[in-house]
């Protein structure tokens, strides 16, 4: 399945020769790795995507530098974002082979950083800043024979006004790109299909450099959601009563608006977003929960989950640009109200189906203002499969039998609701 991603354009920073001093600072990183050229060959040969196996932060005379160890030189297109202050570097597609917890702590101008696949052919690094800064240079330099290259990203301080101007230019570029993408989408809508079966869009949460929740033994939400979504899609296809599409079928990032837009563009009859939660100091809390959209959260826990999920795009360096007034106008729309009624009925059916197959949370049906459930014309629900902070739930996630049983329960709930609502494509025929 192909996806279209918004592209932000900004001037590429200068590339120049690397100072010899930096070479010494990265030798310690390299000691833990085999030669990068050999690793690149193992992963696909000389034309494979770049492999990054090391990352190091250090203070410099003028600021802070992030040093990457790569199998080949990298180009980077940087831009800035405010509220909170971030620097984003868009890269060609990179295979990041970095140690767990890399980037979680920082120094100097860098509080932390994240990295990963951002879309087809693209990767991204998002740097959380301790204060206003800009990317002064990106320096590529070869290491010793068969050791690849260093990529040194130099950050320097900016005053607030200069950073505000930088972020404003980035936002203007992003909005222009978004408008062009929207125009292209409107000019080429998804053609009607002759297949009368309704379409179900399954949305594996998180992906790419957004791992989602983390388990005590290294389990990652983005992997769990993709595995389960694939199992659910297989079960629905086996039954043969609906068509199925996934918002992502690999470890890539998809923004929340893109997930909603995909369901609408595909004329989906239902949208099911798959997630897994985690709690601190609450290992006894377990079981699945089903969420629907609401202006106000049903309880404090629902508000917490929605706030966490809605932060994803901010952490990814994506600015949706939509206002609260736009959200309110959508929620007041007659179509939205009808869709909310259908979503609530679907969520009830999901809980009824799941309770005979899997453990449910003690309060299994909740609602909150989830951005990913905002399609005004597609009934939608978000399923938290359980908690990565629970030993019991983590064992379930790892069990193919559990995944198949839970998928059968959700598939049954989907089929029970869809006869009442054919897809828009089917209505058009």
N, C-alpha and C positions, 0 to 999 in steps of 0.2 A: 504494500500500500504506500503510495507516494504522499508526501505532505509538503505544503508550501509554508515557508517561514518568512516573517518580516525581516528585512535587512536594513541595518543602520549603516549609513555611509559617513565616514570621517577620514581625515587625512592620515595616511600611514606615517608613522614616526620614522625618523632617520635611522639608517643602519650603518654602522661604522665599525672600525677595527676594535677588537676587545683589548683592554689593558692587560698586560701580563700579570698584574697582581691578582686578577680574578681567577686565573688558571689555578693558582695554589689553593684558592678557597673552595674549589669544587673537587679537588682530587680525593678528599675524604668521602664525598658522596659516591664517586665512581668506584671506590674500593669494594663496595657491596654488590656490584653488578658485573655480569659478564659483558664482553665487548658488545656495543650497541649494534654494530653492523651484523654480527651473528644473530642477535635477537631479531633484528628487522628481517633478515633472511628467513628465520624460522616462522615469522608471522606473515610472510607473503612476498618476500624478495625485495629487490632494490626499488621497485615501484610501489611498495606498500606505503600506507599512510605513516607519517612520522610516529615514532615511539618515544614517549617521555618517561624516563625511569627515575629521575631524581629532581628534587626541588629544595631550595635552600633560601632562607631569608638572612640578610645581613645589613647592618647600618653602613652608610657611605658618608662621605664628607658633606654632601648636599641633601641627603635624604635617606631613602631605604631602597634596596634592590632585591628583586626576586630573580634567582638564578635557576634555570631549568637545564637538565641534561637530556638532550634529544638525539635521536638517530640522524637527524638532518636539520638544517636551518629552518626557522619558522618566520613567517610574516605575521604581524599583529596590527589590527585596526582598533585603536582605543577610543572610548568615549566616557563621559562622566554622568553620574546620576546623583540627585540629592534626595534627602528625606528617606533613608539615611544616606550619608555620603558614600559613594561607591565609584570605583573605576572598573570598567569592563573592557576586556580584550577579546575581540573576535579573531579566531584562528582558523586555518584550514582544518580538516578533520584530523584529529590526533588520537592515537591510542595511548591513554594515560595508564601507565603501569607503576603507580605510586603506592607507598606503604599506607595502611589504614591510619586514619586520623591526620594525614598530611593536610596542612593548612588550617587546622582548628585553632592554633595559637599564632600570635604574630609578634612583631617588634617594630619600634619606630612608627612610621606612618601607616603600617599595615597591621590591622587588628586580627584579620583572618582572611583566608581566600578559599574559593571553591573552584572546581574545574570539571569538565566533562563534555560529552557530546550534546550539541545544541540543536542539531537538525541534520538533514542529509548533507554531507560534505562540509559540515561546520562544527567546530568546537568552541568553547568559551571558557575564559577565566574571569571570575568576579572577585574583586578585591574590596573587602570592607575596610574603610579608612578610619584612622584615628583623628583625622583632620583634613581640610581641603588639600588636594594634591593633584598633580598631573603626571602623565607618562612623558618623561623628558626624552627617552631614547629606548630603542630595542636593539641590542647588540648581539649579532651572531658571530661566532668564531669557532673554527675547528679545534678539536682536542687532538691528542696524540693519535697515531694510526689506529684505526678500528675502534676508536672510543667515541665517535660521534661528534656532537657540537654542544657548546654552551650557548644558551639564549639568556641574556641578561637584560632584565626589564628595570630601568632606573626610574624611581619615583622622586619627585621634588615637591616641596611645599608650594601652595598657592594661597593668596589671600582669599577671603570669602567672596568678594565681588568677582574676582577672576574665575573662581570655581563656579559661581552661579552662572556666569556667562558661558563657560564651557558646557555646563549641564543643559543650559537653554538651547545652545546650538545642537547638542545631541538630541534633545527632545524634538526640535523642529525637523531634523533629518529623519527621525523615527516616524513622526506623524506623516511626513510626505511619503515615506515608504509604505506605511499602513494604508494611506489613501489610494496609492497605486495598486496595492494588493487587493483592496476592496473593490476597486473599479474593475480589475481583471476578473475577479470572482463573479461580479454582477453581470459582466458581459458574456461570461461562459458558465452559466449555471449547470448543475448536474442534470444531464438529460434524463427524461423519464425512462423507467425500465419496463419491459414487457412482463417481467416477473411480478405477479400480483402479491407475492408474499411480503408481509411487512418487514422492514429493516430494523434490526436492533444494533445499536452502537454500544460497544463495551469499551470502557475507558480505564486502562491500567494506570493507576495513579503514579505520579512522580516519574523519574527516568532521567538518563543522562547524568549531569553533574548534580542533580537533585535526588539524593538517595532516599529521602523520606525518613521514616522512623528507623532506628537501629536497635537490634537485639543484643543481649549480653554476650552472646557467642559469635557476634559478627554478622548476624542475619540482617538483611537490608530490605526495607519495604518495597523499593522499586522492583526488586527481583521477585518477591512474593506476589505482588500484584500482577506482574506480567505472566508468571507461571499460572496463576489462577485464571486470569482472563483468557489465556490460551486454552485451558481445560474447559472453561465455560463455552467458549466459541466452538470447540470441537463437539461438545455435547449438543448444543443447539443445531449445529450442522448435521449431526447424526440423526436427530429427530426429523429434520427436513421441513419444518413448518414455517421457519423464518429465514431471512437472509441476515448475515452477520458482518459487521465491520469493526475494526479496532482503531482507536485513536493513535496507538503506537503498537508496532509489532517487534520492536527492538529496543535496546537500551539507549533511547534518545529523549531529549527534553521536548515537551510540547506545552506551550503556554496555556493558561486557563481559557482565555478568549478563543484560542485556536481549537481547543477541545469542544467548546460549545458551538463554534462556527462549523466545525466538521460535521457534527450531528445535524445541524440545520441544513447545511448544503447538501447533505446526503438524504434529506427528507426522511429522517429517522422517525420511527413510531415509538421507540423507547430509547432511553439513555441510561446506562448503568455504570456508575463510577466505582471502581474497586480500590479499597485502601486497607491499611492495617495501622493500628494506633500503638502508642506506648505511654506509660505513666511512670513517674518517679516515685519510689517508695510506696508502690501499690501493686506488689506482685500478685496479690490475691484477686485482683480485678481481672475478669476474663469474659470471653464470649462475644458473639457478633452483635452489631448494632446497625440499624437501618435509619438513614437520615433523609429528610426532604427539605425543600426550600421554605423559609419563612422570613418575614421582616424582622421578627424578634425571636431569639433563641428560646427553645422550650425549657431550658435549664442551663445552669452554669457550665456543666460538662459539654453540652452541645455548643455553647458559645466558644469554649476553649478549642474544641476540635475545628470549628469553622475558622476561627482566627488563625490557627496553625496552618490549615490547608490554604487559606487565602493569601498567606505570606509568600507562597512559593514563587510567584512571578517577581516579587520584589527581590528575593534572594537570587533570582536568575538574571537580574539586570534587565527586567522587562517593565515598561511603564505603560499601563493600559490606557491612561489618559481619559477614562470615562468618569463622569461626575456623579455625585449622589443624586442629583436631580434626574439624570437619565435613568438611574436605577429605579427611582420612585415612579417615574412615568411608565416604565415597563410593568412594574408590579401592579399598577392601577389599571392596566389594560384588561379588557374583557377576555382576550385570548389567554393572558397570563392566569387570570382567575380560574378559567376552565381547566387549564393545564395543571394548576396546583391541585384541583380536585382529583384529576386523574392520577397525578403523582401520589397523592395521599392514599388512594385506593390501591395503587400498585405496591406501595410500601407496606400496607397492611397485609397484602397477599404474600409479599416476600417474608415477612415475619412468620406468618402462618406456615409457609413452606419450610423455612429454615428450622423451626423449633422441633420438628420431628426428625431432623437429620444431624444437627450440630448444636453445640452449646450457644445459648443466647446470653447477652448481658442482662442484668436484673431489670434494666430499663431499656428494652431493645428497640423502641420506636421514638425517635427524637427529631427535632427540626431546628434549623438555624440558617443564617444568610450565607450559604455556600455560593461562591462565584461560579463554580463549575456546574451548578444546577440551574442557571439563570436562563436557559433557552425558553422563550415565551411560548413556543408552540410544540415543544417536545417533552412529554411527561418524563421526569427524571428522578432518580434516587441514587444515593451514595451508600454503599455497603462497606462498613468497617468489619473485616473478617474476624477480628479479635485483637489481642494485644501482644506486641513483641516483648513487653515486660512480664508476661505470664509464661512460665515454663510449660504449662499445659497447652496454651495456644501455639507456642512456638513448635512444639512437637506435632501439633495438628497441621500447621503450615507445611511441614517437611514431609507429611504423609500423602502419597499419591491417592490412597484410598479415601482419606478425608477430603481432598480436593475434589475427587469425583463425586462423592456423596453431596457435598455442598453445591457443586455445579448442577447436579440433578435437581436439587431443591430450588435453586434460583431459576433454572430453565423451566421447571414446572410452573413457577409463579409468573414468568414471562408469558408462557403460552396461555395461561389462564386469563390474562388481562388483554392480550392483543386482539382476540376476535372482535372486541368492542371498538377497535380503533385501527382501521387499515391505514397503511402508510400514505403520505401525500402522493407518492408516485403511483400507487395503485388507484387512488381516487381520480388521478388525471387520465387514466386509461378507460 
